[in-house]
Amino acid sequence: MKKIMLICAALTLFGFTTTKAQAVLDKIDRASDKVDKAGNTVDKAGNTADKTKSTGDKILGFFGKKKKDSSQTTETKTIIKISGVTFSALSGINEDVKKDKNVTGTKMKFNSAGSSILVEHTGTTDDLLKVLQKASPNVFGEKNIESLEDGEIAVKVK
């Protein structure tokens, strides 16, 4: 008799626990249905407005993630070869190069025979030279330019 009473008490106790767990699972299922309905509504609205965007793109658009302009995303590397400069002059030129808004990075190498600055930037080498001529006309003046090619500018400071 004790066993039967113990089993009945255990079933009653576990029955309530199972019922509570089922209620939690039902709430989760209802919340999931609401999210699915909201996603379907967004998809339907998006299909009439813009057929190329997915729901994920639309949701990410709310968080301010902007796509870059394709003309500005091309990263160009240009080597500026400079001869006849001191280390301090080369450092000054490197700082002038870094000031340009289109320059993303520079690497400077010094040698008394000929130094160089590797510049990572957007735009063309010609555009970079035009900016440098405005920033440092005494170094990048037309009389000092030895060569200009895609990805390379050679300068001899006199």
C-alpha positions as a Markdown table, in Angstrom:
| # | Residue | x | y | z |
|---|---|---|---|---|
| 1 | Met | 0.0 | 0.0 | 0.0 |
| 2 | Lys | 2.9 | 2.3 | 0.8 |
| 3 | Lys | 4.3 | 1.7 | -2.7 |
| 4 | Ile | 1.0 | 2.6 | -4.4 |
| 5 | Met | 0.7 | 5.8 | -2.4 |
| 6 | Leu | 4.3 | 6.7 | -3.2 |
| 7 | Ile | 3.7 | 6.0 | -6.9 |
| 8 | Cys | 0.5 | 8.1 | -6.9 |
| 9 | Ala | 2.3 | 11.0 | -5.2 |
| 10 | Ala | 5.2 | 10.8 | -7.6 |
| 11 | Leu | 2.9 | 10.7 | -10.6 |
| 12 | Thr | 0.9 | 13.7 | -9.3 |
| 13 | Leu | 4.1 | 15.7 | -8.6 |
| 14 | Phe | 5.7 | 14.9 | -12.0 |
| 15 | Gly | 2.4 | 15.5 | -13.8 |
| 16 | Phe | 2.4 | 19.1 | -12.6 |
| 17 | Thr | 6.0 | 19.5 | -13.6 |
| 18 | Thr | 5.3 | 18.1 | -17.1 |
| 19 | Thr | 2.4 | 20.4 | -17.4 |
| 20 | Lys | 4.5 | 23.5 | -16.5 |
| 21 | Ala | 7.2 | 22.4 | -19.0 |
| 22 | Gln | 4.6 | 22.0 | -21.7 |
| 23 | Ala | 3.3 | 25.5 | -21.0 |
| 24 | Val | 6.8 | 26.9 | -21.4 |
| 25 | Leu | 7.2 | 25.0 | -24.7 |
| 26 | Asp | 3.9 | 26.3 | -25.9 |
| 27 | Lys | 4.9 | 29.9 | -25.2 |
| 28 | Ile | 8.1 | 29.4 | -27.1 |
| 29 | Asp | 6.2 | 27.9 | -30.0 |
| 30 | Arg | 3.8 | 30.9 | -30.1 |
| 31 | Ala | 6.7 | 33.4 | -30.0 |
| 32 | Ser | 8.3 | 31.5 | -32.9 |
| 33 | Asp | 5.1 | 31.7 | -34.9 |
| 34 | Lys | 4.9 | 35.4 | -34.3 |
| 35 | Val | 8.5 | 35.8 | -35.6 |
| 36 | Asp | 7.8 | 33.7 | -38.7 |
| 37 | Lys | 4.7 | 35.8 | -39.4 |
| 38 | Ala | 6.6 | 39.0 | -39.0 |
| 39 | Gly | 9.3 | 37.7 | -41.4 |
| 40 | Asn | 6.7 | 36.7 | -43.9 |
| 41 | Thr | 5.1 | 40.1 | -43.7 |
| 42 | Val | 8.5 | 41.8 | -44.3 |
| 43 | Asp | 9.2 | 39.4 | -47.2 |
| 44 | Lys | 5.9 | 40.2 | -48.8 |
| 45 | Ala | 6.4 | 44.0 | -48.4 |
| 46 | Gly | 9.9 | 43.6 | -49.8 |
| 47 | Asn | 8.8 | 41.7 | -52.8 |
| 48 | Thr | 6.6 | 44.5 | -53.9 |
| 49 | Ala | 9.2 | 47.2 | -53.1 |
| 50 | Asp | 12.5 | 45.7 | -53.9 |
| 51 | Lys | 12.9 | 42.1 | -55.2 |
| 52 | Thr | 16.7 | 42.0 | -55.0 |
| 53 | Lys | 17.0 | 42.4 | -51.2 |
| 54 | Ser | 16.6 | 39.5 | -48.8 |
| 55 | Thr | 15.1 | 39.8 | -45.3 |
| 56 | Gly | 18.6 | 39.7 | -43.8 |
| 57 | Asp | 19.7 | 42.6 | -45.9 |
| 58 | Lys | 16.7 | 44.6 | -44.9 |
| 59 | Ile | 17.2 | 43.9 | -41.2 |
| 60 | Leu | 20.9 | 44.8 | -41.4 |
| 61 | Gly | 20.0 | 48.0 | -43.1 |
| 62 | Phe | 18.4 | 49.2 | -39.9 |
| 63 | Phe | 21.7 | 49.0 | -38.1 |
| 64 | Gly | 23.4 | 51.5 | -40.4 |
| 65 | Lys | 25.8 | 49.2 | -42.2 |
| 66 | Lys | 26.5 | 51.0 | -45.4 |
| 67 | Lys | 27.9 | 49.6 | -48.6 |
| 68 | Lys | 31.0 | 51.3 | -50.0 |
| 69 | Asp | 31.0 | 53.0 | -53.3 |
| 70 | Ser | 32.6 | 50.7 | -55.8 |
| 71 | Ser | 34.8 | 53.5 | -57.2 |
| 72 | Gln | 36.4 | 54.0 | -53.8 |
| 73 | Thr | 36.9 | 50.4 | -52.8 |
| 74 | Thr | 39.9 | 49.7 | -55.1 |
| 75 | Glu | 43.0 | 49.8 | -53.1 |
| 76 | Thr | 46.1 | 50.9 | -55.0 |
| 77 | Lys | 49.7 | 50.6 | -54.0 |
| 78 | Thr | 52.2 | 53.2 | -55.2 |
| 79 | Ile | 55.9 | 53.2 | -54.5 |
| 80 | Ile | 57.5 | 56.7 | -54.2 |
| 81 | Lys | 61.2 | 56.4 | -54.8 |
| 82 | Ile | 63.1 | 59.4 | -53.5 |
| 83 | Ser | 66.8 | 60.0 | -53.9 |
| 84 | Gly | 68.9 | 62.8 | -52.3 |
| 85 | Val | 67.0 | 63.2 | -49.1 |
| 86 | Thr | 67.9 | 63.0 | -45.4 |
| 87 | Phe | 66.1 | 60.8 | -42.9 |
| 88 | Ser | 64.3 | 63.8 | -41.4 |
| 89 | Ala | 63.2 | 65.1 | -44.8 |
| 90 | Leu | 61.9 | 61.6 | -45.7 |
| 91 | Ser | 59.9 | 61.5 | -42.4 |
| 92 | Gly | 58.4 | 64.9 | -43.3 |
| 93 | Ile | 57.4 | 63.7 | -46.7 |
| 94 | Asn | 55.9 | 60.6 | -45.2 |
| 95 | Glu | 53.8 | 62.7 | -42.8 |
| 96 | Asp | 52.6 | 64.9 | -45.8 |
| 97 | Val | 51.6 | 61.7 | -47.6 |
| 98 | Lys | 49.7 | 60.4 | -44.5 |
| 99 | Lys | 47.7 | 63.6 | -44.3 |
| 100 | Asp | 45.8 | 62.8 | -47.6 |
| 101 | Lys | 42.3 | 61.4 | -46.9 |
| 102 | Asn | 42.6 | 58.8 | -49.6 |
| 103 | Val | 45.8 | 57.3 | -48.1 |
| 104 | Thr | 45.1 | 54.2 | -45.9 |
| 105 | Gly | 48.7 | 53.4 | -44.9 |
| 106 | Thr | 52.4 | 54.0 | -45.6 |
| 107 | Lys | 55.7 | 52.1 | -45.1 |
| 108 | Met | 58.9 | 54.1 | -45.2 |
| 109 | Lys | 62.3 | 52.7 | -46.1 |
| 110 | Phe | 65.5 | 54.8 | -45.8 |
| 111 | Asn | 68.7 | 54.4 | -47.6 |
| 112 | Ser | 71.3 | 57.1 | -48.3 |
| 113 | Ala | 71.5 | 56.1 | -51.9 |
| 114 | Gly | 67.7 | 56.0 | -52.5 |
| 115 | Ser | 64.7 | 55.8 | -50.1 |
| 116 | Ser | 61.2 | 54.7 | -50.8 |
| 117 | Ile | 57.7 | 55.1 | -49.3 |
| 118 | Leu | 55.1 | 52.4 | -50.1 |
| 119 | Val | 51.7 | 54.1 | -50.1 |
| 120 | Glu | 48.3 | 52.3 | -49.9 |
| 121 | His | 45.6 | 54.5 | -51.2 |
| 122 | Thr | 42.4 | 54.8 | -53.2 |
| 123 | Gly | 42.4 | 56.3 | -56.6 |
| 124 | Thr | 45.2 | 56.4 | -59.2 |
| 125 | Thr | 48.9 | 57.2 | -58.9 |
| 126 | Asp | 48.2 | 60.4 | -60.9 |
| 127 | Asp | 45.7 | 61.5 | -58.3 |
| 128 | Leu | 48.1 | 60.8 | -55.5 |
| 129 | Leu | 50.9 | 62.9 | -57.3 |
| 130 | Lys | 48.5 | 65.8 | -57.7 |
| 131 | Val | 47.7 | 65.8 | -54.0 |
| 132 | Leu | 51.4 | 65.5 | -53.1 |
| 133 | Gln | 52.3 | 68.4 | -55.4 |
| 134 | Lys | 49.9 | 70.6 | -53.5 |
| 135 | Ala | 51.1 | 69.4 | -50.1 |
| 136 | Ser | 54.9 | 69.5 | -50.8 |
| 137 | Pro | 55.6 | 71.6 | -53.9 |
| 138 | Asn | 59.3 | 71.8 | -53.1 |
| 139 | Val | 59.8 | 68.0 | -53.2 |
| 140 | Phe | 57.2 | 67.0 | -55.8 |
| 141 | Gly | 57.6 | 69.9 | -58.2 |
| 142 | Glu | 57.8 | 69.2 | -61.9 |
| 143 | Lys | 61.6 | 69.8 | -61.9 |
| 144 | Asn | 62.1 | 67.0 | -59.4 |
| 145 | Ile | 59.9 | 64.3 | -61.0 |
| 146 | Glu | 62.0 | 61.7 | -62.8 |
| 147 | Ser | 59.3 | 59.2 | -63.7 |
| 148 | Leu | 55.6 | 58.6 | -63.3 |
| 149 | Glu | 54.1 | 55.2 | -64.0 |
| 150 | Asp | 51.2 | 53.2 | -62.7 |
| 151 | Gly | 52.2 | 52.3 | -59.1 |
| 152 | Glu | 55.5 | 54.2 | -59.1 |
| 153 | Ile | 56.6 | 57.8 | -58.7 |
| 154 | Ala | 60.4 | 58.6 | -58.9 |
| 155 | Val | 61.6 | 61.8 | -57.4 |
| 156 | Lys | 65.1 | 63.3 | -57.2 |
| 157 | Val | 65.5 | 66.1 | -54.7 |
| 158 | Lys | 68.2 | 68.5 | -55.7 |
